[in-house]
C-alpha cells in the first residue's frame, strides 16, 4: 500500500530533536547554571550524556518495570546520577537541580519549524505529539512560538512512545483513523512505533541534532513514507492538500 | 480570602457561549440545511431548543445514570428528539443529521475573543476548557482562529463540567494549583463548578448568548472573583500580570 497524501488530515510532530533543538538549548542552560555555581561543565557533552539516558529510562516505564512517571521525574533521576558521576553533586542544590530539569521546558525551535508548521497548518490539523508532559509541552511550544493547533502528549495515555497506545490515544482524541495521521519525527524508534500503530510516517533528518560527536539517525536506515530535511520541505511536499 | 491577580498563571476559557457565539452559528447552519431539504425551520428557535437539552443530557452522564459519551452523541440524541417533535424527522436523513451535529464544530467567535485572548496570552497560559470533545474543540478553535496555547476538554476526564474532575484534570495536566487557574465562563453553573473545585473565577457576561427570547445568566446572580463584559476587558483587568 503506497503513501496517499490525500488521506492525511492530521500532521503530528515529535518535539525534542524534530521541532526544537534540545541540545543547544540544554547545553546553554547547563553551562550558565554551572558557571553561576563556580563549576566548569561542558554543556554540550553534559546534554549528550543526559539525553542518552532518556530512552532507557522511558523503556523501564513502557516495559512495565515501573509505574508511569512524568518525563520531568525521569530527567531528574538521570540528572542526579550524572552530577554524581561527574563528581559535582555537592555544587547543585535542590533549587539548581529543579532549574536544570526545567531547561527542557525552554528550548529553541529549529530554524524551519515556525514557518513550516504555519504552512502545514493552512491545510492540516497540526499537533505536537511528544513524550514530554502536557505542561512541559505547553510551556515549550509557547516559549518557542510554535503554531500548533493542539498539544498532545504521551502523558494522556500514561505511557511513552513508541508504545502503540501513545499514538493511538492521540488518534482517538482527534477522532480520525490512524492512517489519516502523518507522524513526523527525526528518530527511527519513533517512526517505527508510529508505523506499527498504523500511522503514516515522515522522517525528518536533523543531522546536527546530537551535536558534532554523536551521529543522528539517517534516512538510509529508516523505513518511512516520506523523507524530508525540514518542516518547510514537508509543507511543500504536502501541498496536494488534505482530502476535503 | 480575596482574589489575588498575582497568583494567576493560567486563564482557562469556556467555549460555547463564552468564546464563540453558538446560537448564531448553529441557527445559520440549521436554516441552511433545512432549506436545502425544502423544510422551513426557524434556525434560532431550533438552536435554542437544541441547546436547552444540553445540560440535562450531560447531567445524566455526570450523575452516573449512563456511561460517558461524546458531546457529539448527546447532540445527536437531542437532535433526533427535536426533529421528531417538530414533525420533520423524515426530511433529515443520516447524512443531514451528521452535518447538523457538526454545526457545533464550526462556530463564529464573539467579536472580542480573538484580540482579547491574544492579549491574555502575552502574560498567561491561555487554555480552552470546554465540555466539547477534544476533536470538536480542535476543529472549532482552528476554524474561528482562536489563539489558545492549548486545548483541554472535559473528555480528558471522561466526565463533564461542572463535575470537579473536569476542572481538576485540566489543572493537573498543566501542573499548577487550582487557585493558579482563572476559569472564565458566561454560565453560573460553570462558575459554581470551578469555584467548588478551587479555581479562581471570572464571569463573562454575554447578554445576547441565548438570543432575544431567552435571558442569559446575569452577573447579579453569580458569585465570582471578577465580572467582565468581554475578553478585551479581562486582558486589561489582568494587566498586573502573573507572578514571575
Boltz contact constraints between the chains, C-beta under 6 A:
constraints:
  - contact:
      token1: [A, 125]
      token2: [B, 138]
      max_distance: 6.0
  - contact:
      token1: [A, 134]
      token2: [B, 173]
      max_distance: 6.0
  - contact:
      token1: [A, 135]
      token2: [B, 174]
      max_distance: 6.0
  - contact:
      token1: [A, 135]
      token2: [B, 175]
      max_distance: 6.0
  - contact:
      token1: [A, 138]
      token2: [B, 125]
      max_distance: 6.0
  - contact:
      token1: [A, 138]
      token2: [B, 149]
      max_distance: 6.0
  - contact:
      token1: [A, 138]
      token2: [B, 150]
      max_distance: 6.0
  - contact:
      token1: [A, 142]
      token2: [B, 149]
      max_distance: 6.0
  - contact:
      token1: [A, 149]
      token2: [B, 138]
      max_distance: 6.0
  - contact:
      token1: [A, 149]
      token2: [B, 142]
      max_distance: 6.0
  - contact:
      token1: [A, 150]
      token2: [B, 138]
      max_distance: 6.0
  - contact:
      token1: [A, 150]
      token2: [B, 151]
      max_distance: 6.0
  - contact:
      token1: [A, 151]
      token2: [B, 150]
      max_distance: 6.0
  - contact:
      token1: [A, 173]
      token2: [B, 134]
      max_distance: 6.0
  - contact:
      token1: [A, 174]
      token2: [B, 135]
      max_distance: 6.0
  - contact:
      token1: [A, 175]
      token2: [B, 135]
      max_distance: 6.0
